[in-house]
Amino acid sequence: MAIKVHGIPMCTSTALVLLCLSEKGLEYELVPVEMSKGAHKQQPYLSLNPFGQMPAFEDGDISLLIIC
């Protein structure tokens, strides 16, 4: 099962996460978040990251967030 990274690649934090996952050789799936529509400040994204920041991760039953 691949790690799901919720974010957009133009976001520096998301890009750093994708780079680290690539360097480690881990499988991941980028789940795009439509920032222009405010999707990062609405449900269901807020259930992954209650602060509405990117990125957020899902690995099976585990959800992680980054606070910058």
N, C-alpha and C positions, 0 to 999 in steps of 0.2 A: 504494500500500500504506500502510495506517495504522500509526502507531506504537502498539505495545502497551505499556500501562502496567499493571504487576502491582501491585495494592495494594487498599486500601479507601478510599473517599472521606472517611470520618470521620478518617482519619489526616492530621494536619496536613501532613506532607511530601508525601503523595500529592495532597492538595487543592491545594497550591501548584504542583505540577507540572501538574496538570490546568488550573489557572488560566492558567499561562504558555502552555501549548499552545493554549488557547482564544484568548488575546489575540493570539497569532501567527497564528491562523487555520489551524492545522495539524490534519489529521485524526488522531484517536487512538481507540483501543479500550481501555476499562477492563476488565482481566481480574481479577475478584474473587479474593481470597485468603482462605480461611477461617481466620482467626486463632483462632477459638474451638476449632478442631480441631488447632491447631498446624501448619497446612500451611506456614507461613513458616519452620518449622524442620526441614522434611523435603524429600526429593527429590520432584519435580523443581525446586521453588523454589530450593533451595540451589545448583543449577547456574547459576541466574541471579544470585543474590546469596549468596555463601558466608557472609556475616555474619548472614543471616536477618532483615534489616531491610527496611523498605518505603520507597519503592517501588523497583521494578526496571523497566527499559525494554528493549524489543526493537524494533529498526528494521531489518528484513531480517535480515542475518547479524550485526549489531552488537548487543551487549548492554551496557547501562550500569547502574550502581548508584549510589545516593546513600549516603554515610556521614555521619550526623549525630551 
